Amino acid sequence: MAAIPVRESPLLARVGHVPLVEVGSACELAGCRVFATLEGVNPGGSIKDRPVVRMLMKALQTGHLDGERRLLDSSSGNAGISYALYGAALGVPVTLVVPGNASRERLDRIRASGAELILTDPLEGYDFAVAEARRLASEQPERYWYCDQYSNEENWRAHYDTTGVELLRGIIATTGRPPDVFVAGIGTGGTLTGVGRRMKEAYPATRVVAAIPDEFPGIEGLKPLGHPGDMVPAILDESLIDRRLPVRMEDAIPMCRRLARAGLFVGPSAGALVYAACRVAAEDDVRCIATVLPDTGERYVSTGLWAS
Ligand SMILES: Cc1ncc(COP(=O)(O)O)c(C=O)c1O
């Protein structure tokens, strides 16, 4: 079957190249600077635009999306919005399996873009949504092309080629040196693996800290790892991780509100990552930390995050 032509969309040029902001003032730490990419300004409102566009374009170029089959994947919400947005822009039909507790803003926005939504039991967690997508893909291969962001190599490569480069370039241009530490959360492991690999290849002394919620359902976008039965994403390169730092919603929310008052309206995972960066800065002798602010705070209005 002939591949459908790869359509141009002006939106694609707006993905990445986001502002690099300094968030260290939220920690009130002397002697350590914390820099982060403001990913909420991507057209889809989150860092997931980067890997989703890369995976979609690759699938179109290689003919996996042939005009007959639907793109299928599981998502905790942000990737779902990106798939729905760019699928609509590029004329690719999209089906998403999403846990039913994804925020109202996410679910409505996915539906608004015309994607088909299959909701799974919130109590079963993300891993169940992943298993459900796998089941659909294997039972109906003529209907679905399974993008599988947890195993798709284009996911981490997007961060290796864009997020990692932007962080390194921006930080070196500002401070004259690379960061000592990169702090990341793990959803699929794409950000940690892509950025971590880029930084360690260029500067082997860079340490990678993974911020991991220690409870379920934890922090939206971040996977709890380390419990028996937790699915470890295939693309996550655990050898890059130098330290695992537990983060809790109780730590993330106050930081999120401090960031909002500093002009950075971001979601709870950004609060968790900046909190983790501040912990690292307080405990270790580091001068510069890099991280990401994964999504916009708009996405959490219905959760009550901003209510008080
Ligand atoms: C809300 C949110 N979305 C997406 C991501 C990206 O995770 P990954 O690249 O591991 O899929 C994160 C991780 O920091 C996140 O917090």
PDBQT file of the ligand as one rigid body, heavy atoms in Angstrom, charges set to zero:
ROOT
HETATM    1  C1  LIG A 401       3.595  15.928  32.854  1.00  0.00    +0.000 C 
HETATM    2  C2  LIG A 401       4.716  15.225  32.175  1.00  0.00    +0.000 A 
HETATM    3  N1  LIG A 401       4.568  14.829  30.918  1.00  0.00    +0.000 NA
HETATM    4  C3  LIG A 401       5.577  14.198  30.284  1.00  0.00    +0.000 A 
HETATM    5  C4  LIG A 401       6.798  13.961  30.874  1.00  0.00    +0.000 A 
HETATM    6  C5  LIG A 401       7.883  13.339  30.073  1.00  0.00    +0.000 C 
HETATM    7  O1  LIG A 401       8.183  12.084  30.461  1.00  0.00    +0.000 OA
HETATM    8  P1  LIG A 401       8.876  11.074  29.485  1.00  0.00    +0.000 P 
HETATM    9  O2  LIG A 401       9.772  11.794  28.560  1.00  0.00    +0.000 OA
HETATM   10  O3  LIG A 401       9.601  10.181  30.425  1.00  0.00    +0.000 OA
HETATM   11  O4  LIG A 401       7.777  10.372  28.767  1.00  0.00    +0.000 OA
HETATM   12  C6  LIG A 401       6.978  14.295  32.158  1.00  0.00    +0.000 A 
HETATM   13  C7  LIG A 401       8.257  14.015  32.807  1.00  0.00    +0.000 C 
HETATM   14  O5  LIG A 401       8.934  14.807  33.348  1.00  0.00    +0.000 OA
HETATM   15  C8  LIG A 401       5.925  14.963  32.819  1.00  0.00    +0.000 A 
HETATM   16  O6  LIG A 401       6.073  15.384  34.048  1.00  0.00    +0.000 OA
ENDROOT
TORSDOF 0
